[in-house]
Amino acid sequence: MKIGILTSGGDCPGLNAVIRGSVLQGVITYDAEFIGFRWGWKGVVEGDFMPITRHDVRGLSKQGGTILGSSRTNPFEGEGGGPENIQRMLDANGIDAIIAIGGEGTLTAARRLTDAGLHIVGVPKTIDNDLAATDYSFGFDTAVEIATEAIDRLRTTAESHGRCIVVEVMGRHVGWIALHSGMAGGAHAILIPEQPQSIDQICEWVESVRERGRAPLVVVAEGFHLDEMEEAHSHKGLDAFNRPRLGGIAERLAPIIEERTGIESRDTVLGHIQRGGAPSAYDRVLATRLGMHAVDAVYEHAWGSMVTLRGTDIKTVSIAEAVGSLNRVPQSRYDEAKILFG
């Protein structure tokens, strides 16, 4: 069997480990042949791919980024887009199936293509940890470690100047990175999309910290919005899937906090640094296991399915289930964190 692999959407620590796990499992167990589509769905639409051998993935699990490249291309657009054109390209090159590694947008496209008859298996990729069908997705652990280290560093400079620091981390719809890194880094307030807060409440937490002689540190997810805002802050336009490019809420909050409390405030947006660098040991193992089981799903002809982590076991669920709902931070987890605020 000849299997194509693609990495689509935002890059993520552990993508190369998935590729390595898939290729090793396929070659050793099934004597499969692999090709990699360059630049995600863009490579599928344009028929741009390269062979991937066992030699090509040697030592790859510790490497960040993706050797295949990634993009936010919509596979239903363009001259070669759409299920009929893609299937024609696959048939012409003897490609039997596709393993699509990506997040919500990538998997939604994979589901639509599978519904049209294409042979696709999905692997969940999101540092936001926002897919409900998996307990954890690879990349999340690494992103939390990076954010926590940044918070630790920012705390020292905040204390040196008596400033309030507002740290923005990623998290479009859910606040898992903010919650975990904020708790790990000892944040005095954690602001997440699931829990809109008033500016009065935020300033109350900040002033409480100052009264105890500390420098306030606030962690905010990019998708957070004040209770007076109708939607998350966005000023960067739309992506290929017509979703707002988020970012900049910390830049809005810091001057408001300074104006209301009189505490000199600064914002820091971590942005893509959370996606970069080598994956953590946990993410390397999880990504490798997901890649191996994705190949098993291909040979089981489980089209339209996605490999997932349930507890410590790798299971298979439908992609429709995976993209049907979000893995939101439950109220109980946020209530735990709130004990630490102020």
C-alpha positions in Angstrom: 0.0 0.0 0.0 1.2 3.5 -0.8 0.3 6.0 1.9 0.5 9.8 1.7 1.1 11.9 4.8 0.4 15.6 5.2 0.8 18.2 8.0 -1.6 21.0 7.8 -2.6 24.1 9.8 -0.4 25.7 12.5 2.9 23.9 13.1 3.3 22.0 16.4 6.0 20.3 18.4 5.7 16.6 17.6 4.7 16.6 14.0 7.9 15.0 12.9 7.5 12.3 15.6 4.1 11.4 14.1 5.7 11.1 10.6 8.5 8.9 12.0 6.1 6.7 13.9 3.9 6.2 10.9 6.7 5.4 8.5 8.4 3.0 10.9 5.2 1.2 11.7 4.2 1.0 8.0 7.6 -0.2 6.7 8.4 -2.7 9.5 4.9 -4.1 10.1 3.2 -3.8 6.7 6.0 -3.2 4.1 4.2 0.0 3.1 5.4 2.8 0.9 5.2 6.4 2.0 5.1 9.8 0.3 4.8 13.2 2.0 2.7 16.0 0.6 4.5 19.3 0.8 2.8 22.3 2.5 -0.3 20.4 3.8 -3.4 20.4 1.7 -1.6 22.7 -0.8 0.5 19.7 -1.8 -2.5 17.5 -2.2 -4.3 20.1 -4.4 -1.2 20.7 -6.5 0.1 17.1 -6.6 3.3 18.2 -4.9 4.9 15.3 -2.9 8.1 13.6 -2.1 9.1 10.0 -1.1 9.6 9.3 2.6 11.8 6.3 3.4 12.9 4.8 6.7 16.2 6.5 6.3 14.5 9.9 5.9 12.9 9.7 9.4 16.0 8.6 11.3 16.3 10.6 14.5 13.3 12.7 13.5 11.2 12.5 16.7 13.3 15.1 18.6 13.1 17.7 15.8 10.6 20.5 16.0 8.5 21.8 13.1 7.7 19.5 10.2 9.9 18.2 7.4 6.9 18.4 5.0 6.0 22.0 5.6 2.5 23.2 6.5 -0.1 25.8 5.4 -3.7 26.7 6.0 -4.8 25.8 2.4 -8.4 24.9 1.9 -8.4 21.7 -0.2 -11.8 22.6 -1.8 -10.4 25.7 -3.4 -8.1 26.1 -6.4 -7.8 24.5 -9.8 -6.9 21.1 -8.4 -9.1 21.3 -5.4 -12.3 19.3 -4.5 -12.7 15.6 -4.0 -12.9 14.6 -7.7 -9.7 16.4 -8.7 -7.9 15.1 -5.6 -9.0 11.5 -6.2 -7.9 11.7 -9.8 -4.4 12.9 -8.6 -4.2 10.0 -6.1 -5.2 7.4 -8.7 -2.7 8.8 -11.2 0.1 8.4 -8.6 -1.0 5.1 -7.1 -1.6 6.6 -3.7 -4.1 4.5 -1.7 -4.7 6.6 1.4 -3.9 9.8 3.2 -2.9 10.3 6.8 -3.9 13.9 7.6 -2.2 15.4 10.7 -3.9 18.6 11.8 -6.3 20.4 14.0 -10.0 21.4 13.8 -9.7 23.0 10.3 -7.6 20.2 8.8 -9.8 17.4 10.3 -13.0 19.2 9.2 -11.7 19.2 5.6 -10.6 15.6 6.0 -14.1 14.6 7.1 -15.7 16.3 4.1 -13.3 14.6 1.7 -14.0 11.3 3.4 -17.7 11.8 3.0 -17.0 12.2 -0.7 -15.3 8.9 -0.9 -11.6 9.6 -0.3 -9.5 7.2 2.0 -8.3 9.4 4.9 -7.3 8.8 8.5 -6.8 11.7 10.8 -4.2 12.4 13.6 -5.2 15.2 16.0 -2.7 18.1 16.2 -3.4 21.1 18.4 -1.3 22.8 21.0 -4.6 24.3 22.3 -5.8 20.8 23.4 -9.3 21.7 22.1 -10.5 18.5 20.4 -13.1 16.8 22.6 -12.5 13.3 21.2 -9.0 13.0 22.7 -7.8 13.5 26.3 -4.6 15.2 25.2 -3.1 16.2 21.8 0.6 16.3 21.2 2.2 19.7 21.3 0.1 20.8 24.3 2.7 19.6 26.9 5.5 21.4 25.0 3.5 24.6 24.7 2.7 24.6 28.4 6.4 24.1 29.3 7.5 27.0 27.0 4.8 29.3 28.5 5.7 28.3 32.0 9.3 29.1 31.5 8.4 32.5 30.0 6.1 33.2 33.0 9.0 32.3 35.4 11.3 34.8 33.6 8.7 37.5 33.4 8.0 37.2 37.1 11.6 38.2 38.1 11.5 41.4 36.0 8.0 42.2 37.2 9.2 41.9 40.8 12.3 44.0 40.1 10.2 47.0 38.9 6.9 46.4 40.8 5.1 46.2 37.5 2.0 44.2 36.5 2.8 41.9 33.6 0.0 40.6 31.3 1.2 37.4 29.5 -0.8 36.3 26.4 -0.6 32.7 25.5 -2.4 30.8 22.7 -5.9 29.4 23.0 -8.5 30.3 20.4 -11.6 28.7 21.9 -10.3 27.0 25.1 -8.0 28.0 27.9 -6.0 24.9 28.7 -2.6 26.4 28.0 -3.4 29.5 30.1 -4.8 27.3 32.9 -1.9 24.9 33.1 0.9 27.4 32.6 -0.8 29.9 34.8 -1.1 27.5 37.7 2.4 26.1 37.1 3.9 29.6 37.0 1.9 31.0 40.0 -0.2 33.5 38.1 -2.4 35.8 40.1 -5.2 35.7 37.6 -5.9 33.4 34.7 -8.2 34.6 31.9 -9.7 32.1 29.5 -12.3 32.0 26.7 -14.7 29.9 28.7 -14.8 32.4 31.6 -15.5 36.0 30.5 -14.6 38.4 33.3 -15.2 42.1 34.0 -12.4 44.6 34.0 -13.4 45.4 37.6 -12.8 41.9 38.7 -9.4 41.7 37.0 -8.3 45.0 38.6 -9.6 43.7 42.0 -7.3 40.7 41.7 -4.4 42.9 40.6 -4.8 45.4 43.5 -5.1 42.5 46.0 -1.6 41.3 44.8 -0.1 44.8 45.2 -1.6 45.2 48.7 0.4 42.1 49.7 3.6 43.7 48.3 3.8 41.5 45.2 4.0 42.3 41.5 0.8 41.1 39.8 1.1 38.6 36.9 -1.9 37.9 34.7 -2.0 35.1 32.2 -4.6 35.5 29.4 -5.5 33.2 26.5 -5.7 34.9 23.1 -9.4 34.0 22.8 -10.4 35.6 26.1 -12.9 38.4 26.0 -14.2 40.8 28.7 -17.8 40.4 29.6 -18.6 43.6 27.8 -17.1 42.4 24.6 -19.2 40.4 22.1 -16.3 38.3 20.7 -12.6 37.8 21.1 -10.2 40.6 20.1 -9.0 40.3 16.5 -7.3 42.8 14.2 -5.4 40.6 11.8 -8.1 39.5 9.3 -9.2 36.0 8.5 -7.4 32.8 7.8 -8.0 30.4 4.8 -10.9 28.8 6.7 -12.5 32.3 7.3 -11.7 32.2 11.0 -10.5 35.4 12.7 -6.7 35.5 13.4 -6.7 36.2 17.1 -4.1 37.9 19.2 -3.6 41.2 21.0 -5.9 41.0 24.0 -3.0 41.5 26.4 -2.1 44.7 24.6 -5.7 46.0 25.3 -5.8 44.8 28.9 -2.4 46.2 30.1 -3.1 49.9 29.6 -6.6 49.6 31.1 -5.2 47.9 34.2 -2.6 50.6 34.5 -5.1 53.4 34.1 -7.5 51.9 36.7 -5.0 50.7 39.3 -2.1 53.1 38.9 0.3 50.1 38.6 2.7 50.4 35.7 1.7 47.5 33.4 3.3 45.8 30.5 2.1 43.1 28.1 4.0 40.2 26.5 2.5 38.2 23.7 4.3 34.8 23.4 2.8 34.0 20.1 4.5 31.4 17.9 7.3 30.8 20.3 4.9 28.3 21.9 4.9 26.3 18.7 8.7 26.2 18.2 11.6 24.2 19.3 12.0 20.5 20.2 9.0 18.6 21.6 8.9 17.5 25.2 9.5 13.8 26.0 5.8 13.3 26.6 4.9 14.8 23.3 7.5 12.7 21.4 6.0 9.5 22.9 2.4 10.5 22.3 3.0 11.7 18.8 5.0 8.5 17.9 2.2 6.3 19.3 -0.5 8.2 17.4 1.5 7.9 14.1 1.9 4.1 14.6 -1.8 3.6 15.3 -2.8 5.8 12.3 -1.1 3.3 10.0 -3.0 0.5 11.7 -6.2 2.4 11.1 -5.3 2.7 7.4 -4.8 -1.1 7.1 -8.1 -1.6 8.8 -9.7 0.7 6.2 -11.1 2.9 9.0 -11.7 5.8 6.6 -13.0 8.9 8.2 -11.6 7.9 11.6 -9.1 9.7 13.9 -6.6 8.1 16.4 -7.1 9.4 19.9 -5.7 9.2 23.4 -8.2 7.8 26.0 -6.5 7.5 29.4 -3.2 5.9 28.4 -4.6 3.9 25.5 -4.7 4.9 21.8 -8.2 4.4 20.4 -10.0 5.2 17.1 -13.0 7.5 16.8 -14.8 9.1 13.9 -13.5 12.5 12.7 -17.1 13.8 12.9 -17.0 13.1 16.6 -13.6 14.8 17.0 -14.7 18.1 15.3 -18.3 18.0 16.6 -17.5 19.7 20.0 -14.7 21.4 21.8 -12.7 20.2 24.8 -13.5 23.1 27.0 -12.1 23.8 30.5 -14.8 22.6 32.9 -16.0 24.9 35.6 -14.5 22.7 38.3 -11.0 23.1 36.9 -11.3 26.9 36.8 -12.7 27.0 40.3 -9.6 25.2 41.5 -7.4 27.8 39.9 -9.4 30.7 41.2 -8.4 29.8 44.8 -4.9 31.0 43.7 -6.0 34.3 42.2 -5.3 37.7 43.8 
